[in-house]
Amino acid sequence: MKTKFLFIGLASMVVLALSGVVLWAAHPASEASTAPDSPANRPNQQGGAEIGQLEWIRVHDVGTGYGPSSDFIDVEVVFKLTNSDHAFGFTLRPNDQNALAHQGMLDVLIDAMANDWEVRVEYLTGNNTNNFVAFRVIAYK
């Protein structure tokens, strides 16, 4: 039996992939829509989503970030989809409450790159125009 979908998102989610169906449940203390990284908990920020294959992935030191000052994202993992002008990223810091989820997101991206899978990224737009903070990554076989 092959898994058709891989899904990693918020740290409070439990994820199961079985027979091509993605199942998930929010942590009992919170619903997915009100989780810390949810657009609902970030005033003045809109959410978006894009699907495509990975063009590249970059992982770098804390504090170096990505993009010009007018479109900067303070992240350690940055990636770009082939059919998009946007770059997306997320932190990879051990003291971050989403550290495990973010490590899982990186693992999904690496697998997607190695296997030419499509990726759906869900992100927060904030005031940026081209570079966005990702809060969920889904890879499609």
N, CA, C and O atoms as CSV, one atom per row, in Angstrom:
chain,resi,resn,atom,element,x,y,z
A,1,MET,N,N,0.845,-1.172,0.000
A,1,MET,CA,C,0.000,0.000,0.000
A,1,MET,C,C,0.892,1.237,0.000
A,1,MET,O,O,1.729,1.397,0.889
A,2,LYS,N,N,0.722,2.108,-0.984
A,2,LYS,CA,C,1.521,3.323,-1.073
A,2,LYS,C,C,0.763,4.498,-0.489
A,2,LYS,O,O,-0.448,4.623,-0.668
A,3,THR,N,N,1.477,5.347,0.201
A,3,THR,CA,C,0.902,6.579,0.712
A,3,THR,C,C,0.928,7.602,-0.412
A,3,THR,O,O,1.970,7.806,-1.035
A,4,LYS,N,N,-0.187,8.241,-0.676
A,4,LYS,CA,C,-0.253,9.218,-1.744
A,4,LYS,C,C,-0.007,10.634,-1.268
A,4,LYS,O,O,0.387,11.487,-2.064
A,5,PHE,N,N,-0.228,10.909,0.004
A,5,PHE,CA,C,-0.068,12.255,0.520
A,5,PHE,C,C,0.804,12.238,1.760
A,5,PHE,O,O,0.704,11.329,2.585
A,6,LEU,N,N,1.643,13.225,1.889
A,6,LEU,CA,C,2.397,13.452,3.112
A,6,LEU,C,C,2.018,14.833,3.590
A,6,LEU,O,O,1.925,15.761,2.785
A,7,PHE,N,N,1.798,14.990,4.871
A,7,PHE,CA,C,1.294,16.259,5.386
A,7,PHE,C,C,1.988,16.589,6.689
A,7,PHE,O,O,2.037,15.758,7.596
A,8,ILE,N,N,2.517,17.772,6.790
A,8,ILE,CA,C,3.055,18.264,8.054
A,8,ILE,C,C,2.596,19.704,8.178
A,8,ILE,O,O,2.627,20.454,7.203
A,9,GLY,N,N,2.180,20.087,9.342
A,9,GLY,CA,C,1.732,21.451,9.536
A,9,GLY,C,C,2.022,21.918,10.932
A,9,GLY,O,O,3.155,21.817,11.404
A,10,LEU,N,N,1.032,22.420,11.585
A,10,LEU,CA,C,1.199,22.979,12.914
A,10,LEU,C,C,1.621,21.917,13.913
A,10,LEU,O,O,1.227,20.758,13.790
A,11,ALA,N,N,2.405,22.295,14.884
A,11,ALA,CA,C,2.912,21.352,15.881
A,11,ALA,C,C,1.792,20.691,16.665
A,11,ALA,O,O,1.974,19.587,17.178
A,12,SER,N,N,0.646,21.331,16.769
A,12,SER,CA,C,-0.447,20.775,17.562
A,12,SER,C,C,-1.264,19.732,16.811
A,12,SER,O,O,-2.230,19.205,17.363
A,13,MET,N,N,-0.908,19.420,15.575
A,13,MET,CA,C,-1.687,18.473,14.787
A,13,MET,C,C,-1.115,17.064,14.861
A,13,MET,O,O,0.098,16.861,14.924
A,14,VAL,N,N,-2.008,16.119,14.852
A,14,VAL,CA,C,-1.634,14.721,14.716
A,14,VAL,C,C,-1.979,14.339,13.285
A,14,VAL,O,O,-3.091,14.595,12.823
A,15,VAL,N,N,-1.036,13.731,12.585
A,15,VAL,CA,C,-1.224,13.490,11.165
A,15,VAL,C,C,-1.130,12.007,10.850
A,15,VAL,O,O,-0.236,11.314,11.335
A,16,LEU,N,N,-2.042,11.535,10.049
A,16,LEU,CA,C,-2.012,10.165,9.562
A,16,LEU,C,C,-2.194,10.188,8.055
A,16,LEU,O,O,-3.049,10.915,7.550
A,17,ALA,N,N,-1.415,9.417,7.337
A,17,ALA,CA,C,-1.612,9.289,5.900
A,17,ALA,C,C,-1.869,7.812,5.628
A,17,ALA,O,O,-1.016,6.971,5.912
A,18,LEU,N,N,-3.026,7.493,5.084
A,18,LEU,CA,C,-3.393,6.099,4.889
A,18,LEU,C,C,-4.185,5.959,3.596
A,18,LEU,O,O,-5.215,6.610,3.420
A,19,SER,N,N,-3.718,5.134,2.718
A,19,SER,CA,C,-4.418,4.824,1.468
A,19,SER,C,C,-4.796,6.070,0.679
A,19,SER,O,O,-5.891,6.141,0.120
A,20,GLY,N,N,-3.913,7.038,0.629
A,20,GLY,CA,C,-4.164,8.220,-0.172
A,20,GLY,C,C,-5.088,9.238,0.455
A,20,GLY,O,O,-5.442,10.221,-0.196
A,21,VAL,N,N,-5.491,9.039,1.691
A,21,VAL,CA,C,-6.367,9.991,2.367
A,21,VAL,C,C,-5.599,10.618,3.515
A,21,VAL,O,O,-5.003,9.909,4.326
A,22,VAL,N,N,-5.608,11.919,3.590
A,22,VAL,CA,C,-4.929,12.603,4.684
A,22,VAL,C,C,-5.932,12.807,5.806
A,22,VAL,O,O,-6.979,13.428,5.619
A,23,LEU,N,N,-5.601,12.282,6.960
A,23,LEU,CA,C,-6.435,12.450,8.145
A,23,LEU,C,C,-5.652,13.259,9.157
A,23,LEU,O,O,-4.450,13.045,9.313
A,24,TRP,N,N,-6.295,14.173,9.841
A,24,TRP,CA,C,-5.601,14.927,10.876
A,24,TRP,C,C,-6.600,15.365,11.926
A,24,TRP,O,O,-7.805,15.446,11.689
A,25,ALA,N,N,-6.055,15.640,13.085
A,25,ALA,CA,C,-6.881,16.160,14.173
A,25,ALA,C,C,-6.095,17.232,14.896
A,25,ALA,O,O,-4.879,17.124,15.052
A,26,ALA,N,N,-6.783,18.256,15.335
A,26,ALA,CA,C,-6.119,19.316,16.093
A,26,ALA,C,C,-5.862,18.828,17.507
A,26,ALA,O,O,-6.546,17.932,18.003
A,27,HIS,N,N,-4.885,19.416,18.140
A,27,HIS,CA,C,-4.620,19.136,19.552
A,27,HIS,C,C,-5.899,19.426,20.326
A,27,HIS,O,O,-6.588,20.397,20.011
A,28,PRO,N,N,-6.244,18.613,21.333
A,28,PRO,CA,C,-7.499,18.820,22.068
A,28,PRO,C,C,-7.686,20.226,22.627
A,28,PRO,O,O,-8.819,20.684,22.771
A,29,ALA,N,N,-6.605,20.911,22.941
A,29,ALA,CA,C,-6.722,22.243,23.547
A,29,ALA,C,C,-7.020,23.329,22.529
A,29,ALA,O,O,-7.369,24.448,22.905
A,30,SER,N,N,-6.888,23.016,21.243
A,30,SER,CA,C,-7.101,24.062,20.246
A,30,SER,C,C,-7.616,23.463,18.954
A,30,SER,O,O,-7.413,22.281,18.677
A,31,GLU,N,N,-8.271,24.273,18.184
A,31,GLU,CA,C,-8.697,23.876,16.854
A,31,GLU,C,C,-7.648,24.349,15.867
A,31,GLU,O,O,-6.908,25.290,16.151
A,32,ALA,N,N,-7.577,23.707,14.712
A,32,ALA,CA,C,-6.568,24.069,13.713
A,32,ALA,C,C,-6.688,25.534,13.307
A,32,ALA,O,O,-5.679,26.195,13.059
A,33,SER,N,N,-7.915,26.045,13.239
A,33,SER,CA,C,-8.103,27.419,12.789
A,33,SER,C,C,-7.639,28.450,13.812
A,33,SER,O,O,-7.473,29.622,13.473
A,34,THR,N,N,-7.428,28.030,15.054
A,34,THR,CA,C,-6.972,28.981,16.056
A,34,THR,C,C,-5.609,28.596,16.617
A,34,THR,O,O,-5.213,29.090,17.672
A,35,ALA,N,N,-4.893,27.726,15.926
A,35,ALA,CA,C,-3.552,27.343,16.347
A,35,ALA,C,C,-2.617,28.539,16.201
A,35,ALA,O,O,-2.922,29.457,15.439
A,36,PRO,N,N,-1.477,28.557,16.916
A,36,PRO,CA,C,-0.598,29.725,16.928
A,36,PRO,C,C,-0.183,30.236,15.553
A,36,PRO,O,O,-0.095,31.449,15.362
A,37,ASP,N,N,0.074,29.353,14.585
A,37,ASP,CA,C,0.510,29.800,13.263
A,37,ASP,C,C,-0.643,30.076,12.310
A,37,ASP,O,O,-0.413,30.447,11.159
A,38,SER,N,N,-1.867,29.903,12.764
A,38,SER,CA,C,-3.017,30.100,11.903
A,38,SER,C,C,-3.182,31.578,11.552
A,38,SER,O,O,-2.938,32.440,12.396
A,39,PRO,N,N,-3.598,31.885,10.303
A,39,PRO,CA,C,-3.868,33.282,9.954
A,39,PRO,C,C,-4.888,33.923,10.888
A,39,PRO,O,O,-4.874,35.140,11.074
A,40,ALA,N,N,-5.777,33.115,11.480
A,40,ALA,CA,C,-6.783,33.655,12.400
A,40,ALA,C,C,-6.150,34.268,13.643
A,40,ALA,O,O,-6.744,35.152,14.261
A,41,ASN,N,N,-4.971,33.821,14.016
A,41,ASN,CA,C,-4.283,34.353,15.195
A,41,ASN,C,C,-3.237,35.400,14.848
A,41,ASN,O,O,-2.469,35.812,15.718
A,42,ARG,N,N,-3.191,35.828,13.627
A,42,ARG,CA,C,-2.221,36.834,13.218
A,42,ARG,C,C,-2.976,38.001,12.601
A,42,ARG,O,O,-3.225,38.011,11.396
A,43,PRO,N,N,-3.342,38.981,13.412
A,43,PRO,CA,C,-4.074,40.129,12.882
A,43,PRO,C,C,-3.284,40.806,11.768
A,43,PRO,O,O,-2.054,40.821,11.790
A,44,ASN,N,N,-3.984,41.355,10.814
A,44,ASN,CA,C,-3.391,42.076,9.687
A,44,ASN,C,C,-2.605,41.177,8.743
A,44,ASN,O,O,-1.842,41.681,7.919
A,45,GLN,N,N,-2.767,39.871,8.840
A,45,GLN,CA,C,-2.080,38.974,7.914
A,45,GLN,C,C,-3.094,38.110,7.195
A,45,GLN,O,O,-3.990,37.533,7.811
A,46,GLN,N,N,-2.944,38.030,5.901
A,46,GLN,CA,C,-3.780,37.173,5.074
A,46,GLN,C,C,-3.058,35.855,4.846
A,46,GLN,O,O,-1.835,35.782,4.960
A,47,GLY,N,N,-3.806,34.830,4.528
A,47,GLY,CA,C,-3.221,33.547,4.186
A,47,GLY,C,C,-3.351,33.289,2.699
A,47,GLY,O,O,-4.202,33.873,2.028
A,48,GLY,N,N,-2.512,32.418,2.193
A,48,GLY,CA,C,-2.565,32.036,0.792
A,48,GLY,C,C,-2.051,30.623,0.630
A,48,GLY,O,O,-1.549,30.022,1.579
A,49,ALA,N,N,-2.177,30.091,-0.584
A,49,ALA,CA,C,-1.681,28.750,-0.873
A,49,ALA,C,C,-1.264,28.675,-2.336
A,49,ALA,O,O,-1.867,29.313,-3.199
A,50,GLU,N,N,-0.228,27.889,-2.603
A,50,GLU,CA,C,0.229,27.643,-3.968
A,50,GLU,C,C,0.658,26.192,-4.085
A,50,GLU,O,O,1.075,25.571,-3.107
A,51,ILE,N,N,0.550,25.658,-5.303
A,51,ILE,CA,C,0.947,24.277,-5.581
A,51,ILE,C,C,1.924,24.272,-6.746
A,51,ILE,O,O,1.744,24.999,-7.723
A,52,GLY,N,N,2.961,23.448,-6.638
A,52,GLY,CA,C,3.928,23.291,-7.721
A,52,GLY,C,C,5.049,22.361,-7.301
A,52,GLY,O,O,5.062,21.855,-6.178
A,53,GLN,N,N,5.987,22.139,-8.203
A,53,GLN,CA,C,7.156,21.340,-7.858
A,53,GLN,C,C,8.238,22.263,-7.321
A,53,GLN,O,O,8.276,23.452,-7.638
A,54,LEU,N,N,9.110,21.699,-6.507
A,54,LEU,CA,C,10.184,22.497,-5.918
A,54,LEU,C,C,11.251,22.823,-6.954
A,54,LEU,O,O,11.712,21.950,-7.689
A,55,GLU,N,N,11.632,24.089,-6.998
A,55,GLU,CA,C,12.740,24.515,-7.853
A,55,GLU,C,C,14.044,24.429,-7.066
A,55,GLU,O,O,15.060,23.960,-7.578
A,56,TRP,N,N,14.002,24.892,-5.804
A,56,TRP,CA,C,15.168,24.812,-4.922
A,56,TRP,C,C,14.759,24.932,-3.464
A,56,TRP,O,O,13.686,25.433,-3.129
A,57,ILE,N,N,15.668,24.448,-2.599
A,57,ILE,CA,C,15.526,24.577,-1.139
A,57,ILE,C,C,16.845,25.127,-0.619
A,57,ILE,O,O,17.916,24.709,-1.060
A,58,ARG,N,N,16.766,26.060,0.314
A,58,ARG,CA,C,17.964,26.644,0.928
A,58,ARG,C,C,17.801,26.586,2.445
A,58,ARG,O,O,16.747,26.934,2.977
A,59,VAL,N,N,18.852,26.143,3.137
A,59,VAL,CA,C,18.871,26.136,4.604
A,59,VAL,C,C,20.116,26.895,5.030
A,59,VAL,O,O,21.214,26.608,4.553
A,60,HIS,N,N,19.951,27.870,5.932
A,60,HIS,CA,C,21.084,28.715,6.309
A,60,HIS,C,C,21.043,29.064,7.799
A,60,HIS,O,O,20.104,28.705,8.509
A,61,ASP,N,N,22.067,29.762,8.249
A,61,ASP,CA,C,22.213,30.133,9.659
A,61,ASP,C,C,21.095,31.058,10.142
A,61,ASP,O,O,20.508,31.811,9.365
A,62,VAL,N,N,20.820,30.983,11.437
A,62,VAL,CA,C,19.860,31.876,12.085
A,62,VAL,C,C,20.325,33.315,11.901
A,62,VAL,O,O,21.511,33.618,12.038
A,63,GLY,N,N,19.380,34.198,11.590
A,63,GLY,CA,C,19.691,35.619,11.486
A,63,GLY,C,C,20.019,36.101,10.088
A,63,GLY,O,O,20.045,37.309,9.849
A,64,THR,N,N,20.272,35.184,9.150
A,64,THR,CA,C,20.600,35.641,7.800
A,64,THR,C,C,19.352,35.910,6.973
A,64,THR,O,O,19.384,36.763,6.087
A,65,GLY,N,N,18.258,35.209,7.236
A,65,GLY,CA,C,16.988,35.480,6.576
A,65,GLY,C,C,17.049,35.404,5.068
A,65,GLY,O,O,17.985,34.849,4.491
A,66,TYR,N,N,16.016,35.981,4.430
A,66,TYR,CA,C,15.938,35.927,2.972
A,66,TYR,C,C,15.182,37.142,2.452
A,66,TYR,O,O,14.166,37.547,3.016
A,67,GLY,N,N,15.689,37.711,1.380
A,67,GLY,CA,C,15.017,38.799,0.687
A,67,GLY,C,C,15.538,40.172,1.055
A,67,GLY,O,O,16.263,40.335,2.036
A,68,PRO,N,N,15.154,41.171,0.247
A,68,PRO,CA,C,15.544,42.553,0.521
A,68,PRO,C,C,14.807,43.082,1.750
A,68,PRO,O,O,13.830,42.478,2.193
A,69,SER,N,N,15.259,44.185,2.291
A,69,SER,CA,C,14.664,44.721,3.526
A,69,SER,C,C,13.167,44.991,3.388
A,69,SER,O,O,12.431,44.877,4.368
A,70,SER,N,N,12.712,45.343,2.204
A,70,SER,CA,C,11.291,45.634,2.003
A,70,SER,C,C,10.430,44.373,1.878
A,70,SER,O,O,9.202,44.456,1.908
A,71,ASP,N,N,11.071,43.207,1.737
A,71,ASP,CA,C,10.345,41.952,1.530
A,71,ASP,C,C,11.042,40.804,2.263
A,71,ASP,O,O,11.055,39.666,1.795
A,72,PHE,N,N,11.622,41.130,3.426
A,72,PHE,CA,C,12.472,40.208,4.186
A,72,PHE,C,C,11.642,39.226,5.006
A,72,PHE,O,O,10.626,39.603,5.590
A,73,ILE,N,N,12.077,37.960,5.049
A,73,ILE,CA,C,11.492,36.985,5.969
A,73,ILE,C,C,12.615,36.434,6.837
A,73,ILE,O,O,13.659,36.020,6.333
A,74,ASP,N,N,12.390,36.433,8.145
A,74,ASP,CA,C,13.383,35.975,9.120
A,74,ASP,C,C,13.201,34.474,9.317
A,74,ASP,O,O,12.534,34.040,10.256
A,75,VAL,N,N,13.791,33.697,8.437
A,75,VAL,CA,C,13.623,32.242,8.414
A,75,VAL,C,C,14.971,31.575,8.158
A,75,VAL,O,O,15.933,32.225,7.749
A,76,GLU,N,N,15.022,30.262,8.409
A,76,GLU,CA,C,16.238,29.492,8.136
A,76,GLU,C,C,16.070,28.541,6.952
A,76,GLU,O,O,17.061,28.134,6.346
A,77,VAL,N,N,14.850,28.189,6.621
A,77,VAL,CA,C,14.578,27.334,5.461
A,77,VAL,C,C,13.813,28.171,4.448
A,77,VAL,O,O,12.800,28.781,4.786
A,78,VAL,N,N,14.288,28.205,3.211
A,78,VAL,CA,C,13.635,28.954,2.140
A,78,VAL,C,C,13.496,28.015,0.946
A,78,VAL,O,O,14.401,27.231,0.660
A,79,PHE,N,N,12.367,28.095,0.253
A,79,PHE,CA,C,12.186,27.269,-0.944
A,79,PHE,C,C,11.330,28.009,-1.957
A,79,PHE,O,O,10.614,28.955,-1.627
A,80,LYS,N,N,11.424,27.550,-3.207
A,80,LYS,CA,C,10.677,28.170,-4.292
A,80,LYS,C,C,10.041,27.083,-5.139
A,80,LYS,O,O,10.642,26.036,-5.378
A,81,LEU,N,N,8.824,27.339,-5.589
A,81,LEU,CA,C,8.127,26.429,-6.492
A,81,LEU,C,C,8.384,26.853,-7.934
A,81,LEU,O,O,8.556,28.040,-8.211
A,82,THR,N,N,8.412,25.893,-8.847
A,82,THR,CA,C,8.767,26.182,-10.241
A,82,THR,C,C,7.791,27.124,-10.935
A,82,THR,O,O,8.207,27.905,-11.790
A,83,ASN,N,N,6.522,27.073,-10.596
A,83,ASN,CA,C,5.528,27.891,-11.298
A,83,ASN,C,C,5.161,29.169,-10.542
A,83,ASN,O,O,4.089,29.731,-10.767
A,84,SER,N,N,6.032,29.630,-9.654
A,84,SER,CA,C,5.712,30.786,-8.812
A,84,SER,C,C,6.870,31.781,-8.776
A,84,SER,O,O,8.037,31.397,-8.857
A,85,ASP,N,N,6.535,33.041,-8.656
A,85,ASP,CA,C,7.555,34.077,-8.460
A,85,ASP,C,C,7.843,34.288,-6.981
A,85,ASP,O,O,8.715,35.083,-6.628
A,86,HIS,N,N,7.125,33.588,-6.114
A,86,HIS,CA,C,7.264,33.759,-4.670
A,86,HIS,C,C,8.267,32.784,-4.074
A,86,HIS,O,O,8.482,31.690,-4.596
A,87,ALA,N,N,8.876,33.204,-2.968
A,87,ALA,CA,C,9.697,32.307,-2.147
A,87,ALA,C,C,8.971,32.151,-0.817
A,87,ALA,O,O,8.253,33.051,-0.381
A,88,PHE,N,N,9.165,31.008,-0.182
A,88,PHE,CA,C,8.490,30.691,1.073
A,88,PHE,C,C,9.526,30.213,2.068
A,88,PHE,O,O,10.559,29.669,1.679
A,89,GLY,N,N,9.260,30.409,3.347
A,89,GLY,CA,C,10.225,29.946,4.333
A,89,GLY,C,C,9.607,29.749,5.697
A,89,GLY,O,O,8.469,30.137,5.960
A,90,PHE,N,N,10.403,29.128,6.560
A,90,PHE,CA,C,9.996,28.927,7.948
A,90,PHE,C,C,11.245,28.802,8.802
A,90,PHE,O,O,12.337,28.534,8.301
A,91,THR,N,N,11.065,29.003,10.105
A,91,THR,CA,C,12.193,28.936,11.037
A,91,THR,C,C,12.565,27.486,11.311
A,91,THR,O,O,11.775,26.567,11.094
A,92,LEU,N,N,13.778,27.310,11.790
A,92,LEU,CA,C,14.271,25.981,12.169
A,92,LEU,C,C,15.089,26.158,13.438
A,92,LEU,O,O,16.271,25.817,13.487
A,93,ARG,N,N,14.437,26.699,14.466
A,93,ARG,CA,C,15.103,27.043,15.723
A,93,ARG,C,C,14.671,26.085,16.827
A,93,ARG,O,O,13.478,25.819,16.979
A,94,PRO,N,N,15.627,25.560,17.605
A,94,PRO,CA,C,15.291,24.564,18.626
A,94,PRO,C,C,14.360,25.080,19.722
A,94,PRO,O,O,13.614,24.293,20.306
A,95,ASN,N,N,14.385,26.375,20.016
A,95,ASN,CA,C,13.538,26.923,21.082
A,95,ASN,C,C,12.169,27.376,20.581
A,95,ASN,O,O,11.375,27.908,21.357
A,96,ASP,N,N,11.887,27.176,19.311
A,96,ASP,CA,C,10.612,27.549,18.703
A,96,ASP,C,C,9.545,26.527,19.100
A,96,ASP,O,O,9.814,25.325,19.091
A,97,GLN,N,N,8.348,26.980,19.446
A,97,GLN,CA,C,7.277,26.056,19.830
A,97,GLN,C,C,6.874,25.137,18.679
A,97,GLN,O,O,6.269,24.090,18.912
A,98,ASN,N,N,7.195,25.507,17.454
A,98,ASN,CA,C,6.873,24.689,16.284
A,98,ASN,C,C,8.097,23.975,15.714
A,98,ASN,O,O,8.084,23.567,14.553
A,99,ALA,N,N,9.148,23.821,16.509
A,99,ALA,CA,C,10.400,23.237,16.015
A,99,ALA,C,C,10.202,21.855,15.403
A,99,ALA,O,O,10.741,21.577,14.332
A,100,LEU,N,N,9.448,20.991,16.057
A,100,LEU,CA,C,9.245,19.638,15.524
A,100,LEU,C,C,8.456,19.659,14.223
A,100,LEU,O,O,8.785,18.933,13.285
A,101,ALA,N,N,7.429,20.474,14.162
A,101,ALA,CA,C,6.646,20.584,12.930
A,101,ALA,C,C,7.497,21.145,11.803
A,101,ALA,O,O,7.412,20.679,10.667
A,102,HIS,N,N,8.317,22.141,12.109
A,102,HIS,CA,C,9.166,22.734,11.078
A,102,HIS,C,C,10.216,21.751,10.582
A,102,HIS,O,O,10.523,21.726,9.390
A,103,GLN,N,N,10.773,20.937,11.483
A,103,GLN,CA,C,11.710,19.896,11.042
A,103,GLN,C,C,10.983,18.905,10.132
A,103,GLN,O,O,11.530,18.462,9.122
A,104,GLY,N,N,9.757,18.567,10.492
A,104,GLY,CA,C,8.951,17.687,9.645
A,104,GLY,C,C,8.656,18.306,8.292
A,104,GLY,O,O,8.673,17.616,7.273
A,105,MET,N,N,8.383,19.613,8.277
A,105,MET,CA,C,8.141,20.305,7.014
A,105,MET,C,C,9.380,20.246,6.128
A,105,MET,O,O,9.269,20.032,4.920
A,106,LEU,N,N,10.564,20.436,6.722
A,106,LEU,CA,C,11.809,20.340,5.952
A,106,LEU,C,C,11.979,18.929,5.402
A,106,LEU,O,O,12.361,18.758,4.244
A,107,ASP,N,N,11.702,17.922,6.216
A,107,ASP,CA,C,11.805,16.534,5.761
A,107,ASP,C,C,10.874,16.266,4.580
A,107,ASP,O,O,11.262,15.596,3.622
A,108,VAL,N,N,9.649,16.786,4.645
A,108,VAL,CA,C,8.700,16.623,3.541
A,108,VAL,C,C,9.233,17.306,2.285
A,108,VAL,O,O,9.139,16.744,1.193
A,109,LEU,N,N,9.789,18.509,2.423
A,109,LEU,CA,C,10.340,19.214,1.264
A,109,LEU,C,C,11.498,18.449,0.636
A,109,LEU,O,O,11.592,18.358,-0.588
A,110,ILE,N,N,12.378,17.902,1.465
A,110,ILE,CA,C,13.515,17.136,0.948
A,110,ILE,C,C,13.014,15.901,0.194
A,110,ILE,O,O,13.508,15.598,-0.892
A,111,ASP,N,N,12.040,15.188,0.764
A,111,ASP,CA,C,11.462,14.024,0.077
A,111,ASP,C,C,10.794,14.435,-1.230
A,111,ASP,O,O,10.933,13.747,-2.241
A,112,ALA,N,N,10.076,15.545,-1.214
A,112,ALA,CA,C,9.400,16.024,-2.421
A,112,ALA,C,C,10.412,16.384,-3.504
A,112,ALA,O,O,10.190,16.100,-4.681
A,113,MET,N,N,11.510,17.001,-3.117
A,113,MET,CA,C,12.551,17.364,-4.080
A,113,MET,C,C,13.186,16.103,-4.675
A,113,MET,O,O,13.378,16.010,-5.888
A,114,ALA,N,N,13.507,15.142,-3.818
A,114,ALA,CA,C,14.171,13.914,-4.265
A,114,ALA,C,C,13.281,13.066,-5.172
A,114,ALA,O,O,13.782,12.334,-6.026
A,115,ASN,N,N,11.965,13.162,-4.990
A,115,ASN,CA,C,11.041,12.304,-5.732
A,115,ASN,C,C,10.198,13.036,-6.774
A,115,ASN,O,O,9.296,12.440,-7.363
A,116,ASP,N,N,10.478,14.323,-7.012
A,116,ASP,CA,C,9.718,15.129,-7.975
A,116,ASP,C,C,8.218,15.164,-7.677
A,116,ASP,O,O,7.396,15.101,-8.591
A,117,TRP,N,N,7.870,15.264,-6.391
A,117,TRP,CA,C,6.471,15.356,-6.009
A,117,TRP,C,C,6.014,16.804,-6.067
A,117,TRP,O,O,6.818,17.725,-5.924
A,118,GLU,N,N,4.726,17.000,-6.276
A,118,GLU,CA,C,4.152,18.334,-6.165
A,118,GLU,C,C,4.009,18.692,-4.695
A,118,GLU,O,O,3.837,17.824,-3.840
A,119,VAL,N,N,4.084,19.986,-4.420
A,119,VAL,CA,C,3.984,20.489,-3.048
A,119,VAL,C,C,2.916,21.572,-2.996
A,119,VAL,O,O,2.826,22.415,-3.888
A,120,ARG,N,N,2.118,21.540,-1.954
A,120,ARG,CA,C,1.201,22.648,-1.658
A,120,ARG,C,C,1.758,23.339,-0.429
A,120,ARG,O,O,2.000,22.705,0.598
A,121,VAL,N,N,1.957,24.630,-0.541
A,121,VAL,CA,C,2.430,25.414,0.596
A,121,VAL,C,C,1.324,26.392,0.984
A,121,VAL,O,O,0.738,27.056,0.129
A,122,GLU,N,N,1.048,26.470,2.276
A,122,GLU,CA,C,0.098,27.444,2.802
A,122,GLU,C,C,0.909,28.442,3.610
A,122,GLU,O,O,1.780,28.053,4.389
A,123,TYR,N,N,0.628,29.723,3.428
A,123,TYR,CA,C,1.513,30.756,3.957
A,123,TYR,C,C,0.758,31.990,4.418
A,123,TYR,O,O,-0.416,32.189,4.104
A,124,LEU,N,N,1.480,32.816,5.179
A,124,LEU,CA,C,0.986,34.113,5.639
A,124,LEU,C,C,1.615,35.192,4.769
A,124,LEU,O,O,2.819,35.161,4.517
A,125,THR,N,N,0.809,36.144,4.310
A,125,THR,CA,C,1.340,37.176,3.427
A,125,THR,C,C,1.894,38.385,4.166
A,125,THR,O,O,2.908,38.941,3.744
A,126,GLY,N,N,1.264,38.808,5.251
A,126,GLY,CA,C,1.741,39.994,5.958
A,126,GLY,C,C,1.817,41.183,5.027
A,126,GLY,O,O,0.920,41.395,4.211
A,127,ASN,N,N,2.886,41.965,5.143
A,127,ASN,CA,C,3.087,43.127,4.275
A,127,ASN,C,C,4.000,42.810,3.098
A,127,ASN,O,O,4.302,43.694,2.297
A,128,ASN,N,N,4.436,41.582,2.985
A,128,ASN,CA,C,5.373,41.209,1.930
A,128,ASN,C,C,4.673,41.063,0.587
A,128,ASN,O,O,3.457,40.885,0.514
A,129,THR,N,N,5.474,41.142,-0.478
A,129,THR,CA,C,4.925,41.026,-1.820
A,129,THR,C,C,5.390,39.769,-2.548
A,129,THR,O,O,4.680,39.282,-3.427
A,130,ASN,N,N,6.561,39.230,-2.208
A,130,ASN,CA,C,7.090,38.054,-2.905
A,130,ASN,C,C,7.597,36.947,-1.994
A,130,ASN,O,O,7.676,35.795,-2.420
A,131,ASN,N,N,7.941,37.264,-0.760
A,131,ASN,CA,C,8.529,36.292,0.166
A,131,ASN,C,C,7.604,36.123,1.365
A,131,ASN,O,O,7.269,37.095,2.041
A,132,PHE,N,N,7.193,34.876,1.625
A,132,PHE,CA,C,6.161,34.633,2.623
A,132,PHE,C,C,6.563,33.546,3.610
A,132,PHE,O,O,7.367,32.670,3.291
A,133,VAL,N,N,5.995,33.610,4.817
A,133,VAL,CA,C,6.251,32.611,5.853
A,133,VAL,C,C,5.251,31.463,5.688
A,133,VAL,O,O,4.038,31.665,5.743
A,134,ALA,N,N,5.783,30.258,5.484
A,134,ALA,CA,C,4.953,29.058,5.320
A,134,ALA,C,C,4.566,28.510,6.689
A,134,ALA,O,O,5.384,28.501,7.608
A,135,PHE,N,N,3.329,28.057,6.826
A,135,PHE,CA,C,2.923,27.412,8.073
A,135,PHE,C,C,2.428,25.988,7.836
A,135,PHE,O,O,2.110,25.286,8.795
A,136,ARG,N,N,2.357,25.551,6.591
A,136,ARG,CA,C,1.943,24.177,6.296
A,136,ARG,C,C,2.512,23.766,4.945
A,136,ARG,O,O,2.538,24.559,4.004
A,137,VAL,N,N,2.971,22.513,4.859
A,137,VAL,CA,C,3.498,21.951,3.617
A,137,VAL,C,C,2.854,20.588,3.407
A,137,VAL,O,O,2.811,19.767,4.322
A,138,ILE,N,N,2.355,20.353,2.199
A,138,ILE,CA,C,1.763,19.061,1.848
A,138,ILE,C,C,2.427,18.605,0.552
A,138,ILE,O,O,2.494,19.372,-0.408
A,139,ALA,N,N,2.917,17.369,0.513
A,139,ALA,CA,C,3.533,16.824,-0.699
A,139,ALA,C,C,2.593,15.800,-1.312
A,139,ALA,O,O,2.021,14.968,-0.608
A,140,TYR,N,N,2.435,15.867,-2.643
A,140,TYR,CA,C,1.559,14.956,-3.376
A,140,TYR,C,C,2.395,14.054,-4.263
A,140,TYR,O,O,3.209,14.535,-5.052
A,141,LYS,N,N,2.198,12.745,-4.138
A,141,LYS,CA,C,2.879,11.779,-5.006
A,141,LYS,C,C,2.217,11.724,-6.345
A,141,LYS,O,O,2.646,10.967,-7.216
